[in-house]
């Protein structure tokens, strides 16, 4: 079975072939972001996660505090259902969800998408974990993973991808989460994390499970 990294590398390679100028621009932005150590503001190991409360796709609120009463929590931030790399990641997590649950943990996926009918009808909504909407990226900012998207990327989304991100995110088009995943113990402390400003790079589900096994 191919790993998530192998699937993602194939997606990147296809993107380079289809749109080399755009992908080079992404590489340059990522290199600059890493040079300035963006992502270093993310929650560190041992820190307590902020106790958020966010709506799911039906508008029903879910709180981190309630989830932690059941056991450890895996919190992953993704850009939205329109992002092919996010869909690869979430499918990979869904495939290992039984293993996560077997370790007594809950999985929560958070994006800036508005919790409306479009979200309730897409593939992500059919997955068996909690999907929450962080419309103003406030929770992403509290976790230290909110990122200001470069203008040329927004232009690519609008012109090439035909995506109305402003509508999708309820007016918030230029702030998105860095793809990041945090494993929290039942006290709400970060025991493992993966943070990368390169939205094409995601944590492997097997690494998340290894982190849960060590709790």
C-alpha positions as a printed Julia matrix, in Angstrom:
215×3 Matrix{Float64}:
   0.0    0.0     0.0
   1.37   3.42   -0.92
   2.1    5.85    1.9
   0.53   9.3     2.13
   3.93  10.81    1.25
   4.12   8.75   -1.94
   0.6    9.84   -2.93
   1.42  13.48   -2.13
   4.72  13.37   -4.05
   2.82  12.06   -7.08
   0.32  14.91   -6.77
   3.16  17.47   -6.56
   4.89  15.95   -9.59
   1.66  16.17  -11.6
   1.26  19.79  -10.52
   4.8   20.64  -11.62
   4.09  19.2   -15.05
   0.7   20.91  -15.44
   1.64  24.32  -14.06
   5.43  24.66  -13.57
   5.47  28.45  -13.08
   2.89  28.34  -10.31
   4.59  25.44   -8.55
   7.95  27.25   -8.72
   6.24  30.24   -7.11
   4.99  27.97   -4.34
   8.49  26.56   -3.85
   9.88  30.09   -3.55
   7.24  31.15   -1.04
   7.78  28.04    1.06
  11.55  28.58    1.01
  11.08  32.17    2.18
   8.63  31.09    4.87
  11.04  28.48    6.17
  13.9   30.98    6.07
  11.89  33.27    8.33
  10.99  30.27   10.5
   7.25  30.64    9.96
   5.53  27.88   11.85
   7.77  28.33   14.88
   4.93  30.14   16.63
   2.92  26.89   16.68
   2.18  25.27   20.03
   5.21  23.47   21.42
   5.45  20.08   23.09
   4.14  20.24   26.64
   2.02  23.34   26.04
  -1.69  23.32   26.81
  -3.95  23.63   23.8
  -6.48  26.49   23.8
  -9.97  25.24   24.72
 -11.94  26.01   21.57
 -15.6   25.55   20.7
 -16.52  25.44   17.0
 -19.53  24.44   14.84
 -19.63  21.32   12.71
 -21.16  21.24    9.2
 -24.66  21.14   10.7
 -23.88  24.18   12.86
 -23.77  22.16   16.1
 -21.03  23.26   18.49
 -18.27  20.92   19.6
 -15.82  21.84   22.35
 -12.32  20.53   22.93
 -13.09  20.21   26.64
 -15.93  17.77   25.92
 -13.76  15.71   23.59
 -10.99  15.48   26.18
 -13.36  13.94   28.72
 -13.37  10.85   26.48
  -9.58  10.57   26.02
  -6.73  11.96   23.91
  -7.56  14.15   20.91
  -5.86  14.47   17.53
  -6.4   17.97   16.1
  -5.55  18.5    12.44
  -5.88  21.76   10.5
  -6.6   21.67    6.77
  -7.32  24.34    4.14
 -10.67  23.11    2.86
 -12.55  20.47    0.9
 -11.4   22.16   -2.34
  -7.73  21.34   -1.57
  -6.58  18.06   -3.22
  -3.73  17.62   -0.72
  -6.18  17.99    2.17
  -8.44  15.36    0.66
  -5.5   12.96    0.31
  -4.62  13.53    3.96
  -8.15  13.16    5.3
  -8.77   9.99    3.29
  -5.54   8.56    4.74
  -6.69   9.47    8.25
 -10.13   7.95    7.64
  -8.4    4.71    6.6
  -6.66   4.57   10.01
  -9.55   5.94   12.07
 -10.34   2.58   13.63
  -6.75   2.38   14.9
  -7.05   5.88   16.37
 -10.32   5.02   18.1
  -8.89   1.74   19.36
  -6.3    3.8    21.26
  -9.13   5.74   22.92
  -8.56   8.92   20.91
 -10.84  11.23   18.93
  -9.9   12.89   15.64
 -10.94  16.48   14.86
 -10.32  18.2    11.51
 -10.59  22.01   11.38
 -10.78  24.33    8.35
 -12.03  27.88    7.66
 -14.92  26.66    5.49
 -18.4   27.9     6.29
 -20.61  25.19    7.82
 -23.35  25.22    5.16
 -25.09  22.79    2.82
 -22.11  22.6     0.44
 -19.88  21.31    3.23
 -22.52  18.82    4.38
 -22.68  17.3     0.89
 -18.99  16.88    0.1
 -16.76  13.85    0.58
 -15.21  15.11    3.82
 -18.61  15.31    5.51
 -19.04  11.56    4.91
 -15.94  10.73    6.9
 -16.41   9.37   10.39
 -14.55  11.96   12.41
 -15.45  15.43   13.64
 -15.16  18.23   11.05
 -15.29  21.78   12.44
 -15.44  25.28   10.95
 -12.99  27.95   12.1
 -14.3   30.74    9.84
 -12.16  33.59   11.14
  -9.09  31.36   11.64
  -9.13  32.38   15.31
  -8.46  28.87   16.6
  -5.74  28.38   13.98
  -4.14  31.6    15.24
  -4.39  30.4    18.87
  -2.59  27.21   17.86
  -0.01  29.36   16.06
  -0.72  27.96   12.6
  -2.6   30.81   10.86
  -0.81  31.91    7.68
  -1.34  34.93    5.4
  -1.66  33.52    1.91
   0.43  35.3    -0.77
  -1.54  37.29   -3.32
  -0.32  35.24   -6.3
  -1.67  32.07   -4.67
  -5.07  33.7    -4.15
  -5.01  34.84   -7.79
  -4.23  31.28   -8.91
  -7.16  29.96   -6.87
  -9.49  32.56   -8.35
  -8.39  32.47  -11.99
  -6.95  29.0   -12.57
  -8.92  26.97  -10.04
 -12.14  29.03  -10.34
 -12.45  29.02   -6.56
 -14.3   31.78   -4.71
 -12.36  31.4    -1.47
 -13.86  34.57   -0.03
 -17.34  33.06   -0.22
 -16.17  29.6     0.86
 -14.53  31.12    3.96
 -17.22  33.74    4.63
 -15.12  36.77    3.66
 -11.82  35.48    5.0
  -9.8   34.64    1.89
  -6.24  35.54    2.8
  -5.78  33.74    6.14
  -5.59  29.95    6.11
  -4.14  27.38    8.47
  -0.72  25.9     7.93
  -1.26  22.15    7.54
  -0.62  21.02   11.1
  -1.53  18.13   13.36
  -1.34  18.0    17.15
  -1.72  15.0    19.46
  -3.14  16.07   22.83
  -3.16  13.92   25.93
  -6.28  13.86   28.08
  -4.98  16.89   30.02
  -5.01  18.83   26.75
  -1.21  19.07   26.49
   0.65  18.74   23.19
   2.6   15.46   23.21
   3.37  15.33   19.48
   3.02  17.74   16.59
   3.62  18.13   12.87
   3.76  21.65   11.42
   4.93  22.56    7.91
   4.32  25.77    5.97
   4.45  23.7     2.76
   0.77  22.85    2.31
   1.78  19.91    0.1
   3.46  18.1     3.01
   1.38  16.3     5.65
   1.94  14.06    8.65
   1.75  10.31    8.12
  -1.18   8.65    9.94
   1.23   5.97   11.16
   3.28   8.65   12.98
   0.12   9.92   14.67
  -0.74   6.39   15.81
   2.8    5.89   17.11
   2.44   9.09   19.14
  -0.87   7.89   20.59
   0.64   4.54   21.51
   3.26   6.32   23.6
   0.68   8.1    25.8
